[in-house]
Amino acid sequence: MEDDGFILVKGKRSKKKSERFSTQRVVALSQCRTSTAIDRSCIVRKLEELRNDSFTEEFLDCMSKCPKIRSTECEKDIVCYGIGSVASSSDAQYQFALLILLKEKLKVGQVEMFDPLLSEDELTLIESFDCKRMEKNEVCKRSVSRLTLFYMIHCSLTMYNNLLWANWSPWQLRNIVIIGNPFSSYTFRYTERNLKTTALYMYKVQGLISEIPFRNSFKFKDVFNDTALHFCSEASLRDCPVEQWEITDEPTVDPNDPETIVT
């Protein structure tokens, strides 16, 4: 389990192990809600570290391989899910700092953030960097009508699947870009039957989505590891058969899933 309370996706877990992680997640949630205020200068220092690190330049170069991100004509927003506690996790602090740099470099409209681990003090800190708090837990079911970058580093399969369902049409999928776990990895970690049952939309998006891995050159290897850029090209969506879009059953929320606690 990571410091920020979110579990890195590492494949199948036994029921016993999953229950243990769930208990830890609830404990972390309780602890973070009473966390003390974080010094804003801590984030500023990490911002300066990233500004002067070659990793950031490489990351932005990779982002530019997405045509819509590269375009200066496309208005875009950023939605961040699952960043964890920026008061208690150094990983979350670096991830938040990179998010602020993306906001600056990509000239986005607004940045919205949600994580049930974030305390009131942390939310105030986030707002001081001109980011907006989400008042409601959407369980990642945000439907978009314009270009939106979803910043979801080290989130769960359930969260990615919910997001794909919420935008399951060719005209919406062309408007989402996702930074998160490599989607291709799920085809190796799950059998076809299990992936269909567990995360139907993750299964269905394979072959439609382009994936570009970020090189993990940052000095702290656990902060941005196993992270990739995902987007659907116009050609892949145009050539997709109509029946691909016919199944639109909403994924159910498991109240025992430590990744999607409803608060």
C-alpha positions as CSV (number, residue, x, y, z in Angstrom):
1,M,0.0,0.0,0.0
2,E,1.3,3.5,-0.9
3,D,1.7,6.3,1.6
4,D,-1.3,8.1,0.1
5,G,-3.7,5.3,0.9
6,F,-4.2,4.1,-2.7
7,I,-3.1,0.6,-3.7
8,L,-0.8,0.2,-6.6
9,V,-2.3,-2.2,-9.1
10,K,-0.1,-5.2,-9.1
11,G,-2.5,-7.9,-10.4
12,K,-4.8,-10.3,-8.8
13,R,-5.2,-10.3,-5.0
14,S,-6.6,-13.0,-2.8
15,K,-9.8,-12.3,-0.9
16,K,-7.9,-12.3,2.4
17,K,-5.3,-9.8,1.1
18,S,-8.0,-7.6,-0.4
19,E,-9.9,-7.5,2.9
20,R,-6.7,-6.4,4.7
21,F,-6.0,-3.6,2.2
22,S,-9.7,-2.5,2.6
23,T,-9.2,-2.2,6.3
24,Q,-6.0,-0.2,5.9
25,R,-7.7,2.1,3.4
26,V,-10.5,2.9,5.9
27,V,-7.9,3.6,8.7
28,A,-5.9,5.8,6.4
29,L,-9.1,7.7,5.5
30,S,-9.9,8.3,9.2
31,Q,-6.3,9.5,9.9
32,C,-6.0,11.9,7.0
33,R,-9.3,13.6,7.8
34,T,-7.7,14.8,11.0
35,S,-4.3,15.6,9.5
36,T,-2.5,18.9,10.3
37,A,-2.0,21.6,7.8
38,I,0.9,21.2,5.3
39,D,3.3,24.0,4.8
40,R,2.7,25.5,1.3
41,S,6.5,26.0,0.9
42,C,6.8,22.2,0.8
43,I,4.9,22.0,-2.4
44,V,6.7,25.0,-3.8
45,R,10.1,23.3,-3.2
46,K,8.9,20.2,-5.0
47,L,7.6,22.4,-7.9
48,E,11.1,23.9,-8.2
49,E,12.7,20.4,-8.1
50,L,10.5,19.3,-11.0
51,R,11.0,22.5,-13.0
52,N,14.8,21.7,-12.9
53,D,14.6,18.0,-13.5
54,S,15.0,16.5,-17.0
55,F,12.1,14.1,-16.1
56,T,9.6,16.9,-16.5
57,E,10.9,17.8,-19.9
58,E,10.7,14.2,-21.0
59,F,7.2,14.0,-19.5
60,L,6.0,17.0,-21.5
61,D,7.6,15.7,-24.7
62,C,5.6,12.5,-24.2
63,M,2.4,14.5,-23.7
64,S,3.0,16.4,-26.9
65,K,2.6,13.1,-28.8
66,C,-1.2,13.4,-28.3
67,P,-2.4,15.6,-31.1
68,K,-5.2,17.3,-29.1
69,I,-2.8,18.0,-26.2
70,R,-0.3,19.4,-28.6
71,S,-2.9,21.7,-30.3
72,T,-3.1,25.2,-29.0
73,E,-6.6,25.6,-30.4
74,C,-8.2,22.9,-28.1
75,E,-9.6,24.2,-24.8
76,K,-8.9,21.7,-22.1
77,D,-9.6,21.0,-18.4
78,I,-7.9,18.7,-16.0
79,V,-9.7,16.3,-13.6
80,C,-7.5,14.7,-10.9
81,Y,-8.8,11.6,-9.0
82,G,-7.0,9.6,-6.3
83,I,-3.9,11.6,-5.6
84,G,-4.0,10.7,-1.9
85,S,-3.0,12.8,1.1
86,V,-0.6,15.6,0.2
87,A,0.0,16.2,3.9
88,S,1.3,12.7,4.7
89,S,2.7,11.4,1.4
90,S,5.8,12.7,-0.3
91,D,4.7,10.8,-3.5
92,A,1.4,12.7,-3.5
93,Q,3.3,16.0,-3.0
94,Y,5.4,15.3,-6.1
95,Q,2.4,14.2,-8.1
96,F,0.5,17.3,-7.1
97,A,3.5,19.5,-8.1
98,L,3.6,17.9,-11.5
99,L,-0.1,18.5,-11.9
100,I,0.5,22.2,-11.2
101,L,3.2,22.3,-13.8
102,L,0.9,20.6,-16.4
103,K,-1.7,23.2,-15.6
104,E,0.9,25.9,-16.4
105,K,2.4,24.4,-19.5
106,L,-0.8,23.2,-21.1
107,K,-2.8,26.4,-20.4
108,V,-5.9,24.6,-19.2
109,G,-9.1,26.1,-18.2
110,Q,-9.7,24.6,-14.7
111,V,-8.3,21.9,-12.6
112,E,-10.7,19.9,-10.3
113,M,-9.6,17.4,-7.7
114,F,-11.1,14.7,-5.5
115,D,-9.8,12.2,-3.1
116,P,-11.7,11.1,0.1
117,L,-8.3,11.2,1.9
118,L,-8.0,14.9,1.5
119,S,-8.6,16.9,4.7
120,E,-10.0,20.4,4.9
121,D,-6.5,21.8,5.4
122,E,-5.3,20.0,2.3
123,L,-8.3,21.2,0.3
124,T,-7.5,24.7,1.3
125,L,-3.9,24.2,0.2
126,I,-5.0,22.8,-3.2
127,E,-7.3,25.9,-3.7
128,S,-4.3,28.2,-3.0
129,F,-2.8,26.7,-6.2
130,D,-5.9,27.7,-8.2
131,C,-7.3,24.1,-8.2
132,K,-11.0,23.5,-7.5
133,R,-12.2,20.9,-5.0
134,M,-15.0,18.5,-6.0
135,E,-17.9,18.6,-3.5
136,K,-19.1,15.2,-4.5
137,N,-17.5,11.8,-4.9
138,E,-18.2,10.9,-8.6
139,V,-16.5,7.5,-8.2
140,C,-14.8,8.6,-11.5
141,K,-18.0,8.6,-13.5
142,R,-17.4,12.1,-15.0
143,S,-19.0,12.5,-18.4
144,V,-17.3,15.2,-20.5
145,S,-18.3,17.3,-23.5
146,R,-14.9,19.0,-24.2
147,L,-11.3,17.9,-24.1
148,T,-10.4,16.8,-20.5
149,L,-7.1,15.4,-19.2
150,F,-7.8,12.9,-16.4
151,Y,-4.8,12.7,-14.1
152,M,-5.1,9.4,-12.3
153,I,-1.7,8.1,-11.3
154,H,-1.7,4.7,-9.6
155,C,-5.5,4.4,-9.5
156,S,-7.5,1.2,-9.5
157,L,-9.0,-0.7,-12.4
158,T,-12.4,0.1,-11.1
159,M,-11.8,3.8,-11.3
160,Y,-10.5,3.6,-14.9
161,N,-13.4,1.4,-15.9
162,N,-16.0,3.8,-14.4
163,L,-14.5,6.7,-16.4
164,L,-14.6,4.8,-19.6
165,W,-18.2,3.8,-19.1
166,A,-19.2,7.4,-18.4
167,N,-17.8,8.4,-21.8
168,W,-18.7,5.3,-23.8
169,S,-19.4,6.9,-27.2
170,P,-17.0,7.8,-30.0
171,W,-17.7,11.5,-29.6
172,Q,-16.9,11.5,-25.9
173,L,-13.9,9.1,-26.0
174,R,-12.2,11.5,-28.5
175,N,-12.4,14.1,-25.8
176,I,-10.6,12.3,-23.0
177,V,-6.9,11.8,-22.3
178,I,-5.8,9.7,-19.4
179,I,-2.6,9.7,-17.4
180,G,-2.6,6.5,-15.4
181,N,-1.6,2.8,-15.2
182,P,-0.8,1.3,-18.6
183,F,-4.1,-0.1,-19.8
184,S,-2.3,-2.8,-21.8
185,S,-1.1,-4.3,-18.5
186,Y,-4.5,-5.5,-17.6
187,T,-4.6,-7.9,-20.5
188,F,-1.6,-9.6,-19.0
189,R,-2.8,-9.5,-15.4
190,Y,-6.3,-10.8,-16.1
191,T,-7.7,-13.5,-18.3
192,E,-10.1,-12.4,-21.0
193,R,-13.1,-13.8,-19.2
194,N,-12.1,-12.2,-15.9
195,L,-11.4,-8.8,-17.4
196,K,-14.8,-8.8,-19.2
197,T,-16.5,-9.6,-15.9
198,T,-14.5,-7.3,-13.7
199,A,-14.1,-4.3,-16.0
200,L,-16.0,-4.6,-19.2
201,Y,-15.2,-1.2,-20.6
202,M,-11.5,-1.6,-20.0
203,Y,-11.7,-4.8,-22.0
204,K,-13.7,-3.2,-24.8
205,V,-11.3,-0.2,-25.1
206,Q,-8.3,-2.4,-25.9
207,G,-7.5,-1.9,-29.6
208,L,-9.2,1.5,-29.6
209,I,-6.9,3.4,-27.4
210,S,-3.3,4.5,-28.0
211,E,-0.9,4.1,-25.1
212,I,2.5,5.8,-24.7
213,P,4.5,4.9,-21.6
214,F,6.3,7.6,-19.7
215,R,10.0,6.8,-19.0
216,N,10.5,6.5,-15.3
217,S,13.6,8.7,-15.0
218,F,12.6,10.5,-11.9
219,K,15.0,10.1,-9.0
220,F,12.4,8.6,-6.7
221,K,11.3,5.6,-8.7
222,D,8.0,4.9,-6.9
223,V,6.4,8.3,-7.6
224,F,5.7,8.0,-11.4
225,N,6.4,4.4,-12.1
226,D,4.0,2.3,-14.3
227,T,2.4,5.4,-15.8
228,A,1.3,5.9,-19.4
229,L,-0.6,8.4,-21.6
230,H,-3.8,7.2,-23.2
231,F,-6.0,8.7,-25.9
232,C,-8.2,7.5,-28.8
233,S,-7.3,8.6,-32.3
234,E,-9.9,9.8,-34.7
235,A,-9.1,6.9,-37.0
236,S,-9.6,4.2,-34.4
237,L,-13.0,5.6,-33.4
238,R,-14.1,6.2,-37.0
239,D,-13.3,2.6,-38.0
240,C,-14.9,1.0,-34.9
241,P,-18.0,-1.1,-35.6
242,V,-21.4,0.3,-34.4
243,E,-22.0,-2.8,-32.1
244,Q,-19.0,-1.8,-30.0
245,W,-21.1,1.0,-28.5
246,E,-24.3,-1.0,-27.9
247,I,-23.6,-2.4,-24.4
248,T,-23.8,0.5,-22.0
249,D,-24.6,-1.1,-18.6
250,E,-23.4,1.0,-15.7
251,P,-20.7,-0.5,-13.5
252,T,-21.9,-1.1,-10.0
253,V,-20.0,0.4,-7.0
254,D,-18.7,-2.2,-4.6
255,P,-19.0,-0.7,-1.1
256,N,-16.2,-2.9,0.1
257,D,-13.7,-1.7,-2.6
258,P,-11.0,0.3,-0.8
259,E,-10.4,2.3,-4.0
260,T,-13.9,3.7,-4.4
261,I,-15.1,4.5,-0.9
262,V,-18.3,6.6,-1.1
263,T,-18.2,9.5,1.3
